[in-house]
Structure formats: C-alpha cells, structure tokens
Amino acid sequence: MATAVRKITHFIGGAATAGTGTRRSDVFDPNSGAVQAQVTLGSPADLEAAMQKALAAQGAWAATNPQRRARVMFAFKALVEKHMDELAHLLSSEHGKVIADSKGDIQRGLEVIEFACGIPHVLKGEYTQGAGPGIDVYSMRQPLGVVAGITPFNFPAMIPMWMFGVAIACGNAFILKPSERDPSVPVRLAELMQEAGLPDGVLQVVQGDKEMVDAILDHPEIKAVSFVGSSDIAHYVYRRGVEAGKRVQAMGGAKNHGIVMPDADLDQVVNDLAGAAFGSAGERCMALPVVVPVGEKTAIALREKLLPAIQGLRVGVSTDADAHYGPVVTAAHKAKIESYIQMGVDEGGELVVDGRGFTLQGHEDGFFVGPTLFDRVTPQMRSYQEEIFGPVLQMVRADSFEEALRLPSDHQYGNGVAIFTRNGHAAREFAARVNVGMVGINVPIPVPVAYHTFGGWKRSAFGDTNQHGMEGVKFFTKVKTVTQRWPDGGVGDAANAFVIPTMG
C-alpha cells in the first residue's frame, strides 16, 4: 500500500487552511530524490482571504504598545530556540543543507528577532522644543498597514524572520509567500509566533508560485513588498510593485569575489574559501564563488593549497554530522549547475576539479554535486558573468591590485566582496573604492550583524532601502511630523489666523 504524501497548506487566520487552489507542487527530499510532500499553490482568492484576516487584525495590533509587541518577539525567540532541533531537521529534509547549516540559518534569523525585541527604543521619534514662539515639533513612526514578503528557497528560516520580525514589531500585519520548494519551516514559524501570543491574522503564510506573486504585487491593500531571489525576478517584482504604488525592496543575485593579496595568510584563506564557496552547496547569495589571486606567485601557491582542501571535502546526506555540505535543492537545479560547469569547459576555463557525476552510495538518486574548481577563468566568460549558485569555485588571476579591484567593481552584481591581506592601507583603499554594497576584510562572507543592514548594489538590489536594522524599520514604517502650538490665554490673534506660520 502506497504511503500518503504529506500535504502542506496555507496558514491563514491562525489555522492551517486548504484554500481554493487546485494546483499542487512536489516537495522533494534532496537526499533521495523522492517526493516527500505536496504543497498547495494558492489562488488570488486565497490571498484575499488572508488579506481580510490581516486587515481585521492589523489595527488592534498597531494600537498595541511597542513594549507588548516586543514581549511577543521575546516569547517567539524562546520558542524557536526550544524547537531548534525540530526546525533544523525539517529545514534540512526539504532544502538539503546539513543540520549545522540549518541551525545557522535559523540562528541568523533569530538575531533579527533579537533586534526586533528592542523595537520600543528604535521606534522613538524626534522632538524639538521651541522651534518657534510657543511651537514644538515632533515626529513619530507609524506602521504602513498590511505588508508582504516573498522569500527564496535557500534560507527558508532566516530570510522570512529578517522580514516579518521587523515588520510585525513595527505594528504591521504580514503576509508571507515562501518558496514552494521548501515551504514547511515558514508555516511552522507562523505557528510558533501564534503560540508566542501574536493575534490571529497578524502573520499569515500563503503558498504559491508566480500566480501568487503577481496577486501580491497587484493587491491594492498591500502597502509594501520585500523580496529576495534572482536578479531577473527581483527586477520584475520591483517594477511591477512600484507601478502598483507600493514600496518595494527587491534583493537579487550575486557573484561575490574574494581578492587574495600576496601578503595574505593562505592557510586561512583556503580554510575560509572551503566554507564560503562550498558551504550549503554554494546555494547562498553571499557565497564566495570567485577567488582572485593577485600575482602569478600567489595564484600558484593558492591553487596548490586549494586542491587538497577541496579533495578533502565530505559531501553527504543532510543528517551526516561529518558532512561539509549536502545535496542541492532539486534535480532541475543540479542539472543547471552541471550545465554551467560544461559551459565553463566550453569557454576555455581549466577544469581542475570536476564535481559532475558525484554519487553517494545508497542515495544514488539524490541531488548531489561534487565540489568543482576552475582556474584561468576570464571576465569575458558567460560562466563568470552569471550566478551559478552551486558548489563551483572559479579562479580569475589578476596581475595587480588595480586589476583585482576592477573585477568586482565592473561586474553586473554588487552584493558582497572580500579582500584577504595583512596590509591595512590596501584594505582601507579597497573598501573605500570597490563598487559593491558589502565588504569583508579577512571575512569571507560579510553578512552584517542584525543591527546593521544587509543590501547589495547594481543588479543585486532594486530599491533604496536595505534589509533589517534601522533600514528595515524605515522600510516598514512611515514618518508623521507634528508641529504644535499651545498659545497662552484665548483663541489667539484673529488677524494672524490666515498667515502661514514661520519659525522667526
């Protein structure tokens, strides 16, 4: 007798909801290649149902004082920590990343929740006493209303928490549309928020694909949309959302570079590259898939040290505690990565380590790709210009600091970059001049801490506001400025009633 496939539905109005959609999408176990669940793909009617619940709940939630909203965040943080193992195993089972990576995914999201716990402080406005005769001026930050987030498959816990943590703490209601590839963890997070004391309707999860994305972008009551995904789709989301009158932040793809100066500690660089290029099978927008050694001597030495490190990487199932990384998310994504490897060969890159054809005994149908290394890649190659999003490291040799600086600066993406050096002047010069949004100095994955902000430049981000930190608070609130006067005595001077007040 066939085992029933698990069904994943929406979370609307505080409860699991089947919705009206009739289409389904398979959710795979990347370790085995088998279908483990099916997710319901929602319709515009399902979004409207969530919208009505959100509108009904948002006003009272906005009127709840910030300290009480913060208490919900504190309780949610404790619940996520209590359920860390459960959440990590669920995440790994659908995404494929190893358990340690899944716990890191959850923990980085919790750091933004910790920031949101301080919302009473960051929502404080500005005040000027005596701006004019008897006149004071003050400002306040107020929620937008109902906002939405559209999140990718590669961080199904972190990125939703980046978005809804700040948005909800600011007093908004939030509708989340997660990736249909690994949709279970976002639903579980919504359940834990409700358990933490969040009123029904303030956080809801609607499942879906492009049809649901378009419904969100077009809905007149959704005031802002936050998105993370590929650059082409980010541009589409930004353009369509702005045309519909929404505030939009849309984070796109990346091709992050690691510049290795001749004075760098190569042992540390190799250790950093092993994790930054191949961790989570390279499925990170802040991965480091391009390494740029400066000078031929540096390139030769770096390659010599990289080879044994790459050959020593252990690829395994998600639950293998000794594995450095697991499978990629789907068979289609595996095929895409392998097509880029072939493209690199066809373009003339030197394939030093080939990860194609990797199989794991007992898991021959899993979506595994072995670590891959290219050398002598050039900026003209399409495989260099585009995001591969897999365990593929490309070496682009540079003759000088200036040439190395130009590579990430001229690239279409500008998410993150790193420089490895002992020279403070070189690091300072690089950080000041490079045309990239986030810079690491001897830090391979320069994702800022939660009370700073995350955001790239060029085709890595569309919109003027970054994720989380104070930029996140600004994105999910609007400023109201009040100019007040309390005159002495009666109703004031009638002769001046129609004169525009000045501060003189």
BABAFI-883857 format. One record per residue (C-alpha): residue number from 1; residue in one letter; x, y, z. Coordinates in steps of 0.2 Angstrom, whole numbers, padded with zeros to 4 digits. Layout:
N
[rec NUM,"A",[X,Y,Z]],
...
***
This chain:
504
[rec 1,"M",[0000,0000,0000]],
[rec 2,"A",[0007,0017,-0005]],
[rec 3,"T",[0011,0029,0009]],
[rec 4,"A",[0001,0045,0008]],
[rec 5,"V",[0011,0060,0003]],
[rec 6,"R",[0011,0074,0016]],
[rec 7,"K",[0001,0089,0012]],
[rec 8,"I",[0007,0107,0015]],
[rec 9,"T",[-0006,0121,0015]],
[rec 10,"H",[-0008,0139,0019]],
[rec 11,"F",[-0008,0147,0037]],
[rec 12,"I",[-0022,0159,0037]],
[rec 13,"G",[-0031,0167,0052]],
[rec 14,"G",[-0021,0157,0064]],
[rec 15,"A",[-0025,0140,0056]],
[rec 16,"A",[-0020,0128,0043]],
[rec 17,"T",[-0031,0132,0028]],
[rec 18,"A",[-0033,0121,0012]],
[rec 19,"G",[-0038,0136,0002]],
[rec 20,"T",[-0047,0136,-0015]],
[rec 21,"G",[-0031,0132,-0026]],
[rec 22,"T",[-0032,0116,-0036]],
[rec 23,"R",[-0014,0115,-0042]],
[rec 24,"R",[0000,0106,-0032]],
[rec 25,"S",[0019,0106,-0032]],
[rec 26,"D",[0030,0092,-0027]],
[rec 27,"V",[0042,0095,-0012]],
[rec 28,"F",[0057,0083,-0014]],
[rec 29,"D",[0069,0075,-0002]],
[rec 30,"P",[0085,0081,-0010]],
[rec 31,"N",[0095,0067,-0001]],
[rec 32,"S",[0085,0053,-0010]],
[rec 33,"G",[0076,0062,-0025]],
[rec 34,"A",[0059,0056,-0019]],
[rec 35,"V",[0044,0066,-0017]],
[rec 36,"Q",[0040,0068,0001]],
[rec 37,"A",[0026,0081,0001]],
[rec 38,"Q",[0015,0092,-0010]],
[rec 39,"V",[0011,0110,-0007]],
[rec 40,"T",[-0005,0118,-0012]],
[rec 41,"L",[-0002,0133,-0024]],
[rec 42,"G",[-0014,0146,-0019]],
[rec 43,"S",[-0025,0157,-0029]],
[rec 44,"P",[-0029,0176,-0029]],
[rec 45,"A",[-0045,0171,-0018]],
[rec 46,"D",[-0033,0163,-0005]],
[rec 47,"L",[-0023,0179,-0004]],
[rec 48,"E",[-0040,0189,-0002]],
[rec 49,"A",[-0045,0178,0012]],
[rec 50,"A",[-0028,0181,0020]],
[rec 51,"M",[-0030,0199,0016]],
[rec 52,"Q",[-0046,0201,0025]],
[rec 53,"K",[-0039,0192,0041]],
[rec 54,"A",[-0024,0204,0040]],
[rec 55,"L",[-0035,0220,0039]],
[rec 56,"A",[-0046,0214,0053]],
[rec 57,"A",[-0031,0211,0064]],
[rec 58,"Q",[-0019,0225,0060]],
[rec 59,"G",[-0027,0240,0068]],
[rec 60,"A",[-0028,0232,0085]],
[rec 61,"W",[-0010,0226,0083]],
[rec 62,"A",[-0004,0243,0078]],
[rec 63,"A",[-0013,0250,0094]],
[rec 64,"T",[-0004,0238,0105]],
[rec 65,"N",[0010,0247,0113]],
[rec 66,"P",[0028,0243,0107]],
[rec 67,"Q",[0033,0235,0123]],
[rec 68,"R",[0019,0222,0122]],
[rec 69,"R",[0024,0219,0104]],
[rec 70,"A",[0042,0216,0110]],
[rec 71,"R",[0036,0204,0123]],
[rec 72,"V",[0029,0193,0109]],
[rec 73,"M",[0046,0194,0100]],
[rec 74,"F",[0054,0188,0116]],
[rec 75,"A",[0042,0174,0118]],
[rec 76,"F",[0044,0169,0100]],
[rec 77,"K",[0063,0169,0101]],
[rec 78,"A",[0062,0157,0116]],
[rec 79,"L",[0050,0145,0107]],
[rec 80,"V",[0061,0144,0091]],
[rec 81,"E",[0076,0140,0102]],
[rec 82,"K",[0066,0127,0111]],
[rec 83,"H",[0061,0119,0094]],
[rec 84,"M",[0078,0122,0086]],
[rec 85,"D",[0082,0103,0083]],
[rec 86,"E",[0064,0100,0075]],
[rec 87,"L",[0065,0116,0064]],
[rec 88,"A",[0083,0111,0058]],
[rec 89,"H",[0078,0094,0054]],
[rec 90,"L",[0063,0099,0045]],
[rec 91,"L",[0073,0113,0035]],
[rec 92,"S",[0086,0100,0030]],
[rec 93,"S",[0074,0087,0024]],
[rec 94,"E",[0067,0099,0011]],
[rec 95,"H",[0082,0110,0007]],
[rec 96,"G",[0096,0098,0008]],
[rec 97,"K",[0108,0108,0018]],
[rec 98,"V",[0117,0099,0033]],
[rec 99,"I",[0109,0101,0050]],
[rec 100,"A",[0123,0113,0056]],
[rec 101,"D",[0119,0124,0041]],
[rec 102,"S",[0101,0123,0045]],
[rec 103,"K",[0104,0129,0063]],
[rec 104,"G",[0114,0143,0057]],
[rec 105,"D",[0100,0148,0045]],
[rec 106,"I",[0088,0149,0060]],
[rec 107,"Q",[0101,0157,0071]],
[rec 108,"R",[0104,0171,0059]],
[rec 109,"G",[0085,0174,0058]],
[rec 110,"L",[0084,0174,0077]],
[rec 111,"E",[0097,0188,0078]],
[rec 112,"V",[0085,0200,0068]],
[rec 113,"I",[0071,0194,0080]],
[rec 114,"E",[0083,0199,0094]],
[rec 115,"F",[0084,0216,0086]],
[rec 116,"A",[0066,0217,0085]],
[rec 117,"C",[0064,0214,0103]],
[rec 118,"G",[0071,0232,0105]],
[rec 119,"I",[0058,0240,0095]],
[rec 120,"P",[0052,0252,0109]],
[rec 121,"H",[0068,0261,0108]],
[rec 122,"V",[0071,0261,0089]],
[rec 123,"L",[0053,0267,0086]],
[rec 124,"K",[0056,0283,0096]],
[rec 125,"G",[0054,0299,0086]],
[rec 126,"E",[0062,0316,0086]],
[rec 127,"Y",[0057,0331,0096]],
[rec 128,"T",[0062,0349,0095]],
[rec 129,"Q",[0056,0361,0109]],
[rec 130,"G",[0054,0379,0105]],
[rec 131,"A",[0056,0378,0086]],
[rec 132,"G",[0046,0394,0086]],
[rec 133,"P",[0037,0405,0098]],
[rec 134,"G",[0027,0393,0108]],
[rec 135,"I",[0029,0380,0094]],
[rec 136,"D",[0036,0362,0096]],
[rec 137,"V",[0039,0349,0083]],
[rec 138,"Y",[0040,0331,0085]],
[rec 139,"S",[0039,0315,0073]],
[rec 140,"M",[0033,0298,0075]],
[rec 141,"R",[0035,0282,0066]],
[rec 142,"Q",[0019,0273,0061]],
[rec 143,"P",[0016,0256,0053]],
[rec 144,"L",[0011,0255,0035]],
[rec 145,"G",[-0003,0243,0037]],
[rec 146,"V",[-0003,0226,0028]],
[rec 147,"V",[0014,0221,0020]],
[rec 148,"A",[0021,0206,0012]],
[rec 149,"G",[0037,0196,0009]],
[rec 150,"I",[0042,0184,-0005]],
[rec 151,"T",[0056,0173,0000]],
[rec 152,"P",[0068,0161,-0008]],
[rec 153,"F",[0072,0143,-0006]],
[rec 154,"N",[0090,0145,0001]],
[rec 155,"F",[0086,0152,0018]],
[rec 156,"P",[0068,0147,0022]],
[rec 157,"A",[0070,0152,0040]],
[rec 158,"M",[0082,0167,0041]],
[rec 159,"I",[0075,0177,0027]],
[rec 160,"P",[0057,0176,0032]],
[rec 161,"M",[0062,0181,0050]],
[rec 162,"W",[0073,0195,0043]],
[rec 163,"M",[0057,0202,0035]],
[rec 164,"F",[0042,0198,0047]],
[rec 165,"G",[0052,0201,0063]],
[rec 166,"V",[0054,0219,0060]],
[rec 167,"A",[0038,0222,0050]],
[rec 168,"I",[0027,0215,0064]],
[rec 169,"A",[0037,0223,0078]],
[rec 170,"C",[0033,0240,0070]],
[rec 171,"G",[0014,0236,0070]],
[rec 172,"N",[0011,0229,0053]],
[rec 173,"A",[0002,0214,0048]],
[rec 174,"F",[0012,0202,0037]],
[rec 175,"I",[0008,0190,0023]],
[rec 176,"L",[0022,0178,0019]],
[rec 177,"K",[0024,0169,0002]],
[rec 178,"P",[0038,0157,0004]],
[rec 179,"S",[0047,0146,-0009]],
[rec 180,"E",[0037,0132,-0015]],
[rec 181,"R",[0052,0121,-0014]],
[rec 182,"D",[0054,0121,0005]],
[rec 183,"P",[0038,0128,0012]],
[rec 184,"S",[0036,0119,0029]],
[rec 185,"V",[0048,0129,0040]],
[rec 186,"P",[0039,0146,0036]],
[rec 187,"V",[0022,0138,0041]],
[rec 188,"R",[0030,0131,0057]],
[rec 189,"L",[0037,0148,0061]],
[rec 190,"A",[0020,0156,0060]],
[rec 191,"E",[0013,0143,0071]],
[rec 192,"L",[0026,0147,0084]],
[rec 193,"M",[0023,0166,0083]],
[rec 194,"Q",[0004,0162,0086]],
[rec 195,"E",[0010,0152,0101]],
[rec 196,"A",[0020,0166,0107]],
[rec 197,"G",[0005,0177,0108]],
[rec 198,"L",[0003,0185,0091]],
[rec 199,"P",[-0015,0188,0087]],
[rec 200,"D",[-0023,0178,0073]],
[rec 201,"G",[-0021,0187,0056]],
[rec 202,"V",[-0005,0197,0060]],
[rec 203,"L",[0006,0184,0052]],
[rec 204,"Q",[0000,0173,0038]],
[rec 205,"V",[0008,0161,0025]],
[rec 206,"V",[0001,0159,0008]],
[rec 207,"Q",[0009,0146,-0003]],
[rec 208,"G",[0011,0148,-0022]],
[rec 209,"D",[0021,0152,-0037]],
[rec 210,"K",[0021,0166,-0050]],
[rec 211,"E",[0002,0167,-0049]],
[rec 212,"M",[0003,0171,-0030]],
[rec 213,"V",[0017,0183,-0033]],
[rec 214,"D",[0008,0193,-0046]],
[rec 215,"A",[-0008,0194,-0034]],
[rec 216,"I",[0003,0201,-0020]],
[rec 217,"L",[0011,0214,-0031]],
[rec 218,"D",[-0006,0219,-0038]],
[rec 219,"H",[-0016,0219,-0022]],
[rec 220,"P",[-0021,0237,-0018]],
[rec 221,"E",[-0021,0235,0001]],
[rec 222,"I",[-0003,0228,0002]],
[rec 223,"K",[0007,0243,0005]],
[rec 224,"A",[0025,0236,0004]],
[rec 225,"V",[0033,0221,-0003]],
[rec 226,"S",[0050,0214,0002]],
[rec 227,"F",[0058,0201,-0010]],
[rec 228,"V",[0074,0190,-0011]],
[rec 229,"G",[0078,0180,-0026]],
[rec 230,"S",[0086,0180,-0043]],
[rec 231,"S",[0090,0197,-0051]],
[rec 232,"D",[0078,0195,-0066]],
[rec 233,"I",[0064,0191,-0054]],
[rec 234,"A",[0069,0205,-0042]],
[rec 235,"H",[0069,0217,-0056]],
[rec 236,"Y",[0051,0211,-0061]],
[rec 237,"V",[0045,0212,-0043]],
[rec 238,"Y",[0052,0229,-0041]],
[rec 239,"R",[0045,0236,-0057]],
[rec 240,"R",[0028,0229,-0055]],
[rec 241,"G",[0026,0233,-0037]],
[rec 242,"V",[0031,0251,-0039]],
[rec 243,"E",[0019,0253,-0054]],
[rec 244,"A",[0006,0247,-0042]],
[rec 245,"G",[0010,0261,-0030]],
[rec 246,"K",[0019,0250,-0017]],
[rec 247,"R",[0035,0252,-0008]],
[rec 248,"V",[0047,0238,-0014]],
[rec 249,"Q",[0064,0232,-0009]],
[rec 250,"A",[0070,0218,-0020]],
[rec 251,"M",[0086,0209,-0017]],
[rec 252,"G",[0094,0199,-0032]],
[rec 253,"G",[0108,0188,-0036]],
[rec 254,"A",[0127,0189,-0033]],
[rec 255,"K",[0144,0184,-0040]],
[rec 256,"N",[0155,0188,-0024]],
[rec 257,"H",[0173,0189,-0026]],
[rec 258,"G",[0187,0186,-0014]],
[rec 259,"I",[0203,0196,-0018]],
[rec 260,"V",[0219,0187,-0011]],
[rec 261,"M",[0234,0199,-0010]],
[rec 262,"P",[0252,0192,-0010]],
[rec 263,"D",[0254,0195,0009]],
[rec 264,"A",[0238,0185,0014]],
[rec 265,"D",[0238,0171,0026]],
[rec 266,"L",[0235,0157,0013]],
[rec 267,"D",[0231,0144,0025]],
[rec 268,"Q",[0217,0155,0032]],
[rec 269,"V",[0211,0160,0015]],
[rec 270,"V",[0209,0141,0010]],
[rec 271,"N",[0200,0137,0026]],
[rec 272,"D",[0188,0152,0023]],
[rec 273,"L",[0186,0148,0004]],
[rec 274,"A",[0181,0130,0008]],
[rec 275,"G",[0167,0136,0019]],
[rec 276,"A",[0162,0151,0009]],
[rec 277,"A",[0162,0143,-0008]],
[rec 278,"F",[0156,0126,-0004]],
[rec 279,"G",[0146,0128,0012]],
[rec 280,"S",[0127,0124,0009]],
[rec 281,"A",[0132,0118,-0008]],
[rec 282,"G",[0135,0136,-0014]],
[rec 283,"E",[0117,0140,-0013]],
[rec 284,"R",[0119,0156,-0004]],
[rec 285,"C",[0118,0174,-0011]],
[rec 286,"M",[0133,0178,0000]],
[rec 287,"A",[0144,0163,-0006]],
[rec 288,"L",[0161,0167,-0012]],
[rec 289,"P",[0161,0158,-0029]],
[rec 290,"V",[0176,0169,-0037]],
[rec 291,"V",[0193,0170,-0030]],
[rec 292,"V",[0206,0182,-0037]],
[rec 293,"P",[0224,0179,-0033]],
[rec 294,"V",[0235,0194,-0036]],
[rec 295,"G",[0251,0190,-0045]],
[rec 296,"E",[0256,0173,-0053]],
[rec 297,"K",[0266,0168,-0037]],
[rec 298,"T",[0250,0170,-0026]],
[rec 299,"A",[0240,0160,-0039]],
[rec 300,"I",[0252,0146,-0040]],
[rec 301,"A",[0253,0144,-0021]],
[rec 302,"L",[0234,0146,-0018]],
[rec 303,"R",[0230,0133,-0031]],
[rec 304,"E",[0242,0121,-0023]],
[rec 305,"K",[0234,0123,-0006]],
[rec 306,"L",[0216,0123,-0013]],
[rec 307,"L",[0217,0106,-0021]],
[rec 308,"P",[0220,0095,-0006]],
[rec 309,"A",[0207,0106,0004]],
[rec 310,"I",[0194,0103,-0010]],
[rec 311,"Q",[0198,0085,-0011]],
[rec 312,"G",[0196,0083,0007]],
[rec 313,"L",[0178,0090,0007]],
[rec 314,"R",[0165,0077,0013]],
[rec 315,"V",[0148,0078,0003]],
[rec 316,"G",[0135,0068,0012]],
[rec 317,"V",[0116,0067,0017]],
[rec 318,"S",[0109,0081,0027]],
[rec 319,"T",[0109,0071,0043]],
[rec 320,"D",[0128,0067,0042]],
[rec 321,"A",[0136,0076,0056]],
[rec 322,"D",[0153,0074,0047]],
[rec 323,"A",[0147,0081,0030]],
[rec 324,"H",[0153,0098,0025]],
[rec 325,"Y",[0138,0100,0013]],
[rec 326,"G",[0123,0090,0007]],
[rec 327,"P",[0113,0090,-0009]],
[rec 328,"V",[0106,0104,-0019]],
[rec 329,"V",[0088,0108,-0018]],
[rec 330,"T",[0081,0100,-0034]],
[rec 331,"A",[0085,0089,-0049]],
[rec 332,"A",[0082,0104,-0060]],
[rec 333,"H",[0094,0115,-0050]],
[rec 334,"K",[0108,0101,-0051]],
[rec 335,"A",[0106,0100,-0070]],
[rec 336,"K",[0108,0119,-0071]],
[rec 337,"I",[0124,0119,-0060]],
[rec 338,"E",[0131,0105,-0071]],
[rec 339,"S",[0127,0114,-0087]],
[rec 340,"Y",[0137,0129,-0081]],
[rec 341,"I",[0151,0118,-0077]],
[rec 342,"Q",[0151,0112,-0095]],
[rec 343,"M",[0149,0130,-0101]],
[rec 344,"G",[0165,0134,-0092]],
[rec 345,"V",[0174,0120,-0101]],
[rec 346,"D",[0167,0125,-0117]],
[rec 347,"E",[0173,0143,-0114]],
[rec 348,"G",[0191,0138,-0111]],
[rec 349,"G",[0192,0138,-0092]],
[rec 350,"E",[0203,0125,-0085]],
[rec 351,"L",[0193,0112,-0075]],
[rec 352,"V",[0204,0107,-0061]],
[rec 353,"V",[0191,0098,-0050]],
[rec 354,"D",[0175,0091,-0059]],
[rec 355,"G",[0160,0088,-0047]],
[rec 356,"R",[0149,0081,-0060]],
[rec 357,"G",[0144,0063,-0059]],
[rec 358,"F",[0146,0063,-0040]],
[rec 359,"T",[0135,0049,-0032]],
[rec 360,"L",[0133,0044,-0014]],
[rec 361,"Q",[0131,0025,-0010]],
[rec 362,"G",[0113,0022,-0005]],
[rec 363,"H",[0107,0039,-0011]],
[rec 364,"E",[0111,0037,-0030]],
[rec 365,"D",[0095,0047,-0034]],
[rec 366,"G",[0099,0061,-0023]],
[rec 367,"F",[0103,0079,-0030]],
[rec 368,"F",[0122,0079,-0026]],
[rec 369,"V",[0135,0089,-0035]],
[rec 370,"G",[0153,0087,-0030]],
[rec 371,"P",[0165,0102,-0027]],
[rec 372,"T",[0171,0110,-0043]],
[rec 373,"L",[0186,0121,-0046]],
[rec 374,"F",[0190,0131,-0062]],
[rec 375,"D",[0206,0140,-0065]],
[rec 376,"R",[0211,0153,-0078]],
[rec 377,"V",[0193,0160,-0079]],
[rec 378,"T",[0192,0176,-0088]],
[rec 379,"P",[0179,0191,-0086]],
[rec 380,"Q",[0173,0188,-0104]],
[rec 381,"M",[0166,0170,-0100]],
[rec 382,"R",[0147,0169,-0098]],
[rec 383,"S",[0150,0156,-0083]],
[rec 384,"Y",[0159,0170,-0074]],
[rec 385,"Q",[0147,0184,-0078]],
[rec 386,"E",[0132,0174,-0072]],
[rec 387,"E",[0127,0167,-0055]],
[rec 388,"I",[0129,0148,-0054]],
[rec 389,"F",[0123,0146,-0036]],
[rec 390,"G",[0131,0129,-0033]],
[rec 391,"P",[0147,0122,-0026]],
[rec 392,"V",[0158,0129,-0040]],
[rec 393,"L",[0173,0140,-0037]],
[rec 394,"Q",[0181,0150,-0051]],
[rec 395,"M",[0199,0157,-0050]],
[rec 396,"V",[0202,0173,-0060]],
[rec 397,"R",[0220,0178,-0060]],
[rec 398,"A",[0225,0197,-0058]],
[rec 399,"D",[0241,0205,-0061]],
[rec 400,"S",[0239,0219,-0049]],
[rec 401,"F",[0229,0227,-0035]],
[rec 402,"E",[0220,0239,-0048]],
[rec 403,"E",[0215,0224,-0059]],
[rec 404,"A",[0208,0214,-0044]],
[rec 405,"L",[0198,0230,-0039]],
[rec 406,"R",[0191,0232,-0056]],
[rec 407,"L",[0184,0214,-0057]],
[rec 408,"P",[0170,0215,-0044]],
[rec 409,"S",[0168,0234,-0047]],
[rec 410,"D",[0164,0231,-0065]],
[rec 411,"H",[0153,0215,-0063]],
[rec 412,"Q",[0134,0216,-0065]],
[rec 413,"Y",[0132,0210,-0047]],
[rec 414,"G",[0137,0220,-0032]],
[rec 415,"N",[0131,0210,-0017]],
[rec 416,"G",[0147,0206,-0007]],
[rec 417,"V",[0166,0206,-0009]],
[rec 418,"A",[0181,0201,0002]],
[rec 419,"I",[0199,0205,0002]],
[rec 420,"F",[0212,0195,0011]],
[rec 421,"T",[0228,0205,0016]],
[rec 422,"R",[0239,0210,0031]],
[rec 423,"N",[0241,0227,0023]],
[rec 424,"G",[0229,0240,0032]],
[rec 425,"H",[0232,0253,0018]],
[rec 426,"A",[0227,0241,0004]],
[rec 427,"A",[0212,0235,0014]],
[rec 428,"R",[0206,0253,0018]],
[rec 429,"E",[0209,0258,-0001]],
[rec 430,"F",[0199,0243,-0007]],
[rec 431,"A",[0184,0245,0005]],
[rec 432,"A",[0183,0264,0000]],
[rec 433,"R",[0184,0261,-0019]],
[rec 434,"V",[0176,0245,-0023]],
[rec 435,"N",[0159,0246,-0031]],
[rec 436,"V",[0150,0233,-0020]],
[rec 437,"G",[0137,0235,-0006]],
[rec 438,"M",[0145,0224,0007]],
[rec 439,"V",[0164,0222,0010]],
[rec 440,"G",[0173,0209,0021]],
[rec 441,"I",[0191,0212,0026]],
[rec 442,"N",[0198,0195,0030]],
[rec 443,"V",[0180,0190,0032]],
[rec 444,"P",[0174,0179,0018]],
[rec 445,"I",[0155,0181,0020]],
[rec 446,"P",[0152,0199,0025]],
[rec 447,"V",[0134,0197,0031]],
[rec 448,"P",[0131,0212,0043]],
[rec 449,"V",[0125,0209,0061]],
[rec 450,"A",[0106,0211,0063]],
[rec 451,"Y",[0108,0229,0070]],
[rec 452,"H",[0117,0235,0054]],
[rec 453,"T",[0109,0232,0037]],
[rec 454,"F",[0110,0220,0023]],
[rec 455,"G",[0110,0225,0004]],
[rec 456,"G",[0120,0225,-0012]],
[rec 457,"W",[0122,0237,-0026]],
[rec 458,"K",[0119,0236,-0045]],
[rec 459,"R",[0109,0221,-0051]],
[rec 460,"S",[0110,0213,-0033]],
[rec 461,"A",[0097,0225,-0026]],
[rec 462,"F",[0082,0236,-0033]],
[rec 463,"G",[0075,0249,-0021]],
[rec 464,"D",[0083,0262,-0010]],
[rec 465,"T",[0081,0253,0007]],
[rec 466,"N",[0091,0238,0014]],
[rec 467,"Q",[0085,0223,0024]],
[rec 468,"H",[0084,0223,0043]],
[rec 469,"G",[0092,0235,0056]],
[rec 470,"M",[0086,0253,0055]],
[rec 471,"E",[0084,0252,0036]],
[rec 472,"G",[0071,0238,0039]],
[rec 473,"V",[0062,0249,0052]],
[rec 474,"K",[0062,0264,0040]],
[rec 475,"F",[0055,0252,0026]],
[rec 476,"F",[0041,0246,0036]],
[rec 477,"T",[0035,0262,0044]],
[rec 478,"K",[0030,0280,0038]],
[rec 479,"V",[0035,0296,0047]],
[rec 480,"K",[0022,0308,0053]],
[rec 481,"T",[0029,0325,0059]],
[rec 482,"V",[0018,0336,0070]],
[rec 483,"T",[0020,0355,0073]],
[rec 484,"Q",[0010,0360,0088]],
[rec 485,"R",[0007,0377,0097]],
[rec 486,"W",[-0002,0379,0114]],
[rec 487,"P",[-0004,0398,0115]],
[rec 488,"D",[-0007,0407,0131]],
[rec 489,"G",[-0025,0413,0135]],
[rec 490,"G",[-0039,0413,0122]],
[rec 491,"V",[-0040,0408,0104]],
[rec 492,"G",[-0026,0419,0099]],
[rec 493,"D",[-0024,0434,0087]],
[rec 494,"A",[-0038,0433,0074]],
[rec 495,"A",[-0028,0445,0062]],
[rec 496,"N",[-0014,0431,0060]],
[rec 497,"A",[-0026,0417,0058]],
[rec 498,"F",[-0023,0415,0039]],
[rec 499,"V",[-0004,0419,0039]],
[rec 500,"I",[0007,0404,0036]],
[rec 501,"P",[0017,0402,0052]],
[rec 502,"T",[0036,0404,0052]],
[rec 503,"M",[0049,0400,0064]],
[rec 504,"G",[0056,0418,0065]],
***
